[in-house]
Amino acid sequence: GKVVATPALVTDADFAAGRAAGLSEDQLFEVVVCAAVGQATRQYEAGLAALDEALGSLGDGQVG
């Protein structure tokens, strides 16, 4: 959640907590990358949807 919502606030303590929970360095890397890529995908899709909506609102026969 922190990687998605406030990535700048991820600290060494967060990684230490992950290691204490039994995650390896590779697993922590994969979790962070998956969260970041997932959020980037959601933002990209939202941008495309907004663009589609904006272009669709131009109506027929108008040049955008």
Secondary structure, DSSP 8 states (H G I E B T S, - for coil): -HHHH-GGG--HHHHHHHHHTT--HHHHHHHHHHHHHHHHHHHHHHHHHHHHHHHHTT-TT---
